[in-house]
Amino acid sequence: MKAIVEVGGKQYFVRKDSVLYVEKMDAKENSVVELDKVLMCNGISGRPYLPNVKVKARVKKHGKQRKITIFKYKPKKKYRRKQGHRQPYTMLVVEEIEVK
């Protein structure tokens, strides 16, 4: 079984035992999260969501991604700005896709 799920404003293609890195969620580690915004399941699409389909996923861990560097400058004007950022994420493991 396969599905397309919307989490945090982004869409993800999921199957059983697939791993997702989504934006940080307010859920404890090893807890089960129910994703109910399912856009498509086995070729059947919703308008915009399918009402009878839910995806259950377990929160594996929370963390931060690699650091990205933002560097701005204007040539010949002595203007330079350097800034770094690490985006927090939540790692989910899909346990089952439930169709009622």
PyMOL commands that set and color helices and strands:
alter all, ss='L'
color gray80, all
select strands_A, chain A and resi 2-7+10-15+19-23+32-35+38-41+44-45+53-64+68-74+79-85+88-99
alter strands_A, ss='S'
color yellow, strands_A
deselect
rebuild
show_as cartoon
